């Protein structure tokens, strides 16, 4: 996936990227099954190391923190191949701009 200038801008604005068609359907099915198998949690409840933290009471939905502890399908998301190019592009862009700014600052002080 090539990260465009618009993607970079939207990441800075929102804090996330939308990667369409990023997961294979078998992984989506496994993630759904894992969530379906999870016990119902009360607000602030725990399921092993997974915590339900509903920090936005005005919004519908459930926030599960540390979901990677929810099972193997979630672990596969950590370094899934679909997210690696986007993350690498962001790191490279950040280090390039930082390097440029540092170089300019170093030249201006010498």
N, C-alpha and C positions, 0 to 999 in steps of 0.2 A: 504494500500500500504506500503510495507516495503521499506525503503530507504537503498540502498546498499552503500558500500564504494565508488563505481564508481559514483553513483548518487551524493554523498556528494562532491566528487572531482569535478565533472562537474558543480555542483552548485557554488562552489567556483570560478571556472574558468570563467563561463558564467554569473552567477548571476541569473539563473533561472533553473527550472527543467521542463522536458517534461513529462506530465502525460497522457499517452495514454488511450483512452476510458474513460476519466475522467468525462465527462458531458453526461447526458442522452440526447437523440436525441430531446426530447420535449424542453429542455432548449436551445439547439443549434438553433432550429427553432425559438424560442421566441427571442433570441439574434439577429438572422438574420433579423427577422421582425422589431425589434426595430431599427436596423441600416438602413434598407430600408426605414423606416418611417421618419428618421431624415432628416432635410432639407440639401441641399448641402451647404457646408461652404467654403468660401474663406480662403486662408491661414491667420492665426491669427484671424479667425472669431470665434464667440461665438454662441452657441445654449443653452440658459439658462446658466447653469454653466459648460457646456461642451465646451472645448476650442480646436480648431484645431491649433496645433503647429507642423509644419513640420520642425524639427530641422536638418534633414538630406536631404538637397536639391539634393544630388547626388543619392538618393535612391528613388525608386518608392514607392508610398503608402501615406497614410494619418495617422497622429498621433493624436488621440483624447485623450486629458488629462481630468481627472476627469470624465471618462465615466460612473462611478457609478451613476452620476446624469442624465444619459440618460434614465432611466426608471427601472421598477421593475426587469426585467430579469438580468440587470447588478448588482443590489443590491443582488441578489441571489448568485452571485459569491464571495461575501465578505467572507463568512464563509462556502462555499460549502463543504460538507462532503468529497469529493475526495481530497481536498487540506489540510485538517486538519491533517491527519497522517504525511504527509511530513513535514509540518511546525513544528509540535510537535517534530518530530525526529530531525530536525535541531536545535531547541531551546535546546533540551536535550543534544545533542552532544556539542553545544557551552557552555552550563553551566557546563557540565562535564569537558571539557577541561580547561575551565577557573578556575573551582574549583580546579582541579589538579595543575594547574600552581600556583594558589594562595597558596595552601597548601605547595608546594615545596618552594615557595619564603618565606613563613612564617617560615618554618622549618630552612631554610638556614640563616635567620637573627637572630634567637633566640640563 
